[in-house]
């Protein structure tokens, strides 16, 4: 295969991956917005904040810097207030 063709193929694949990730992030955001519109305010149960959960929250922030704290809380299955505390360093 011609080297310039390989480089073009790699670039096309990288562009497609970025587009897919953008679409995925948009779908997650839309899902969260729709999820938050449900009626009723029942008690929400979230997982306890363990050292592993703290690492997970920090990992999610590193991997998805554009995510809101609400999105991180949803994916980590913890309260948004705990996410805030973790990211501000109030929970170690």
N, CA, C and O of each residue as an XYZ file, in Angstrom:
368
protein
N       0.840     -1.176      0.000
C       0.000      0.000      0.000
C       0.888      1.244      0.000
O       1.966      1.247      0.595
N       0.439      2.270     -0.653
C       1.194      3.512     -0.761
C       1.177      4.225      0.596
O       0.116      4.341      1.209
N       2.340      4.707      1.080
C       2.393      5.349      2.397
C       1.396      6.488      2.571
O       0.799      6.618      3.639
N       1.203      7.319      1.539
C       0.269      8.440      1.684
C      -1.164      7.936      1.836
O      -1.970      8.561      2.526
N      -1.484      6.824      1.206
C      -2.822      6.250      1.330
C      -3.039      5.730      2.748
O      -4.119      5.911      3.310
N      -2.038      5.094      3.328
C      -2.150      4.617      4.708
C      -2.373      5.777      5.665
O      -3.196      5.688      6.576
N      -1.648      6.855      5.460
C      -1.798      8.024      6.325
C      -3.200      8.605      6.201
O      -3.802      9.006      7.197
N      -3.718      8.651      4.973
C      -5.077      9.162      4.767
C      -6.102      8.263      5.445
O      -7.055      8.745      6.056
N      -5.899      6.949      5.333
C      -6.814      6.004      5.982
C      -6.794      6.192      7.495
O      -7.846      6.199      8.133
N      -5.615      6.344      8.067
C      -5.515      6.564      9.515
C      -6.240      7.843      9.931
O      -6.915      7.883     10.960
N      -6.089      8.890      9.112
C      -6.747     10.159      9.428
C      -8.271     10.022      9.353
O      -8.988     10.548     10.205
N      -8.760      9.314      8.332
C     -10.210      9.107      8.190
C     -10.738      8.315      9.388
O     -11.792      8.645      9.932
N     -10.024      7.287      9.794
C     -10.442      6.482     10.949
C     -10.440      7.329     12.216
O     -11.377      7.251     13.010
N      -9.405      8.133     12.414
C      -9.338      8.996     13.599
C     -10.500      9.993     13.599
O     -11.096     10.249     14.645
N     -10.824     10.553     12.434
C     -11.955     11.489     12.335
C     -13.268     10.794     12.656
O     -14.111     11.355     13.356
N     -13.449      9.588     12.155
C     -14.677      8.833     12.424
C     -14.808      8.521     13.915
O     -15.900      8.610     14.476
N     -13.711      8.162     14.546
C     -13.735      7.866     15.985
C     -14.126      9.109     16.764
O     -14.942      9.029     17.683
N     -13.554     10.270     16.411
C     -13.914     11.521     17.090
C     -15.398     11.844     16.902
O     -16.072     12.253     17.847
N     -15.902     11.660     15.685
C     -17.321     11.927     15.420
C     -18.201     10.988     16.241
O     -19.216     11.407     16.797
N     -17.809      9.723     16.313
C     -18.576      8.754     17.093
C     -18.595      9.156     18.569
O     -19.643      9.103     19.211
N     -17.442      9.556     19.108
C     -17.379      9.958     20.515
C     -18.235     11.194     20.775
O     -18.895     11.284     21.810
N     -18.228     12.150     19.839
C     -19.068     13.345     19.983
C     -20.541     12.968     19.987
O     -21.314     13.485     20.795
N     -20.940     12.059     19.078
C     -22.337     11.618     19.026
C     -22.708     10.885     20.306
O     -23.802     11.080     20.835
N     -21.811     10.044     20.810
C     -22.072      9.309     22.042
C     -22.274     10.275     23.203
O     -23.207     10.123     23.991
N     -21.391     11.273     23.304
C     -21.515     12.252     24.377
C     -22.829     13.022     24.275
O     -23.475     13.298     25.286
N     -23.220     13.367     23.047
C     -24.492     14.070     22.849
C     -25.667     13.197     23.262
O     -26.612     13.681     23.884
N     -25.615     11.927     22.923
C     -26.694     11.013     23.297
C     -26.768     10.830     24.806
O     -27.862     10.760     25.367
N     -25.629     10.753     25.464
C     -25.618     10.618     26.929
C     -26.229     11.863     27.564
O     -27.021     11.765     28.501
N     -25.857     13.032     27.048
C     -26.408     14.274     27.579
C     -27.918     14.328     27.374
O     -28.658     14.692     28.288
N     -28.373     13.970     26.186
C     -29.809     13.957     25.902
C     -30.532     12.968     26.812
O     -31.599     13.269     27.347
N     -29.945     11.795     26.980
C     -30.539     10.787     27.865
C     -30.683     11.337     29.283
O     -31.723     11.167     29.918
N     -29.637     11.997     29.773
C     -29.681     12.552     31.127
C     -30.733     13.647     31.247
O     -31.415     13.742     32.267
N     -30.869     14.469     30.217
C     -31.876     15.522     30.252
C     -33.281     14.925     30.282
O     -34.141     15.391     31.030
N     -33.508     13.906     29.480
C     -34.820     13.263     29.467
C     -35.083     12.538     30.778
O     -36.205     12.543     31.284
N     -34.066     11.926     31.317
C     -34.182     11.189     32.571
C     -34.556     12.128     33.724
O     -35.300     11.746     34.627
N     -34.037     13.347     33.685
C     -34.282     14.307     34.751
C     -35.674     14.928     34.677
O     -36.085     15.607     35.617
N     -36.401     14.717     33.599
C     -37.725     15.317     33.442
C     -38.841     14.466     34.025
O     -39.990     14.905     34.076
N     -38.524     13.277     34.459
C     -39.576     12.421     35.020
C     -40.199     13.076     36.237
O     -39.531     13.766     37.007
N     -41.467     12.851     36.390
C     -42.175     13.433     37.531
C     -41.852     12.695     38.819
O     -41.285     11.602     38.815
N     -42.228     13.325     39.915
C     -42.030     12.687     41.216
C     -40.616     12.833     41.727
O     -39.654     12.835     40.959
N     -40.509     12.950     43.005
C     -39.199     13.068     43.621
C     -39.047     11.966     44.650
O     -39.063     12.220     45.855
N     -38.901     10.750     44.173
C     -38.689      9.639     45.089
C     -37.286      9.670     45.642
O     -36.419     10.382     45.135
N     -37.071      8.903     46.672
C     -35.745      8.848     47.284
C     -34.785      8.178     46.308
O     -35.057      7.083     45.816
N     -33.685      8.823     46.034
C     -32.670      8.285     45.152
C     -31.617      7.585     45.993
O     -31.084      8.154     46.946
N     -31.331      6.364     45.634
C     -30.321      5.602     46.363
C     -29.064      5.576     45.511
O     -29.101      5.176     44.347
N     -27.965      6.000     46.088
C     -26.708      5.950     45.364
C     -25.723      5.082     46.140
O     -25.895      4.813     47.329
N     -24.710      4.666     45.439
C     -23.701      3.791     46.033
C     -22.892      4.553     47.087
O     -22.720      5.766     46.968
N     -22.398      3.864     48.108
C     -21.557      4.523     49.104
C     -20.254      5.019     48.456
O     -19.787      4.462     47.462
N     -19.694      6.057     49.030
C     -18.461      6.616     48.488
C     -17.277      5.884     49.113
O     -16.882      6.151     50.248
N     -16.736      4.970     48.350
C     -15.575      4.189     48.775
C     -14.335      4.749     48.083
O     -14.461      5.550     47.157
N     -13.141      4.344     48.513
C     -11.929      4.787     47.804
C     -11.971      4.418     46.313
O     -11.496      5.182     45.472
N     -12.532      3.262     45.991
C     -12.642      2.857     44.585
C     -13.588      3.788     43.830
O     -13.340      4.122     42.672
N     -14.672      4.207     44.485
C     -15.632      5.111     43.856
C     -14.979      6.480     43.612
O     -15.224      7.112     42.585
N     -14.158      6.926     44.547
C     -13.442      8.197     44.386
C     -12.516      8.121     43.175
O     -12.452      9.060     42.381
N     -11.806      7.017     43.032
C     -10.929      6.834     41.875
C     -11.743      6.811     40.579
O     -11.315      7.360     39.564
N     -12.911      6.177     40.617
C     -13.758      6.112     39.427
C     -14.203      7.512     39.001
O     -14.178      7.837     37.814
N     -14.610      8.341     39.967
C     -15.045      9.702     39.655
C     -13.887     10.490     39.036
O     -14.078     11.187     38.039
N     -12.717     10.387     39.606
C     -11.556     11.104     39.069
C     -11.178     10.588     37.676
O     -10.772     11.361     36.808
N     -11.315      9.276     37.475
C     -11.026      8.689     36.162
C     -12.019      9.203     35.118
O     -11.634      9.548     34.001
N     -13.309      9.249     35.495
C     -14.324      9.749     34.570
C     -14.053     11.206     34.203
O     -14.236     11.593     33.049
N     -13.623     12.014     35.159
C     -13.307     13.417     34.882
C     -12.140     13.519     33.907
O     -12.160     14.338     32.987
N     -11.104     12.668     34.116
C      -9.948     12.687     33.218
C     -10.339     12.258     31.806
O      -9.924     12.880     30.828
N     -11.140     11.191     31.699
C     -11.507     10.654     30.388
C     -12.512     11.530     29.654
O     -12.513     11.570     28.424
N     -13.364     12.229     30.392
C     -14.432     13.028     29.791
C     -14.454     14.429     30.406
O     -15.368     14.756     31.163
N     -13.459     15.256     30.088
C     -13.386     16.577     30.714
C     -14.586     17.471     30.404
O     -14.846     18.424     31.139
N     -15.314     17.182     29.340
C     -16.471     17.993     28.972
C     -17.749     17.615     29.695
O     -18.752     18.322     29.593
N     -17.727     16.505     30.425
C     -18.931     16.062     31.128
C     -19.218     16.956     32.323
O     -18.308     17.442     32.996
N     -20.493     17.159     32.567
C     -20.888     17.895     33.765
C     -20.765     16.977     34.986
O     -20.609     15.763     34.855
N     -20.836     17.578     36.164
C     -20.801     16.765     37.377
C     -22.018     15.839     37.427
O     -21.940     14.732     37.960
N     -23.134     16.293     36.875
C     -24.336     15.463     36.844
C     -24.100     14.202     36.016
O     -24.504     13.110     36.416
N     -23.444     14.352     34.861
C     -23.159     13.193     34.027
C     -22.206     12.229     34.726
O     -22.379     11.012     34.654
N     -21.214     12.770     35.392
C     -20.274     11.925     36.131
C     -21.017     11.195     37.248
O     -20.817      9.998     37.455
N     -21.875     11.923     37.967
C     -22.644     11.308     39.052
C     -23.511     10.176     38.524
O     -23.612      9.122     39.151
N     -24.132     10.391     37.383
C     -24.996      9.353     36.791
C     -24.185      8.100     36.469
O     -24.595      6.988     36.803
N     -23.045      8.278     35.826
C     -22.236      7.129     35.415
C     -21.555      6.440     36.600
O     -21.288      5.240     36.546
N     -21.277      7.182     37.657
C     -20.639      6.598     38.848
C     -21.681      6.109     39.852
O     -21.334      5.452     40.834
N     -22.951      6.423     39.613
C     -24.059      6.030     40.481
C     -23.887      6.577     41.901
O     -24.064      5.868     42.891
N     -23.535      7.864     41.961
C     -23.465      8.535     43.259
C     -24.127      9.904     43.148
O     -24.417     10.377     42.049
N     -24.358     10.524     44.276
C     -24.993     11.818     44.356
C     -24.086     12.897     43.778
O     -22.868     12.853     43.952
N     -24.684     13.868     43.089
C     -23.899     14.944     42.479
C     -23.101     15.724     43.533
O     -22.005     16.207     43.246
N     -23.639     15.846     44.732
C     -22.914     16.530     45.802
C     -21.632     15.812     46.172
O     -20.625     16.448     46.486
N     -21.668     14.474     46.135
C     -20.451     13.712     46.431
C     -19.419     13.909     45.320
O     -18.220     13.985     45.589
N     -19.891     13.993     44.064
C     -18.967     14.246     42.950
C     -18.276     15.583     43.159
O     -17.062     15.693     42.985
N     -19.042     16.594     43.531
C     -18.477     17.915     43.784
C     -17.427     17.848     44.890
O     -16.340     18.409     44.751
N     -17.747     17.170     45.974
C     -16.791     17.051     47.082
C     -15.515     16.341     46.644
O     -14.415     16.750     47.016
N     -15.660     15.287     45.860
C     -14.493     14.526     45.399
C     -13.612     15.402     44.516
O     -12.395     15.451     44.694
N     -14.238     16.096     43.560
C     -13.460     16.891     42.617
C     -12.836     18.125     43.266
O     -11.815     18.620     42.788
N     -13.423     18.620     44.329
C     -12.846     19.764     45.048
C     -11.846     19.322     46.093
O     -11.223     20.168     46.734
N     -11.669     18.019     46.290
C     -10.683     17.518     47.232
C     -11.192     17.412     48.655
O     -10.396     17.220     49.574
N     -12.503     17.532     48.867
C     -13.040     17.439     50.223
C     -13.230     15.991     50.652
O     -13.431     15.708     51.833
N     -13.165     15.088     49.701
C     -13.218     13.646     50.015
C     -11.965     13.031     49.441
O     -11.625     13.254     48.279
N     -11.285     12.259     50.255
C     -10.019     11.660     49.803
C     -10.110     10.159     49.808
O      -9.144      9.481     49.459
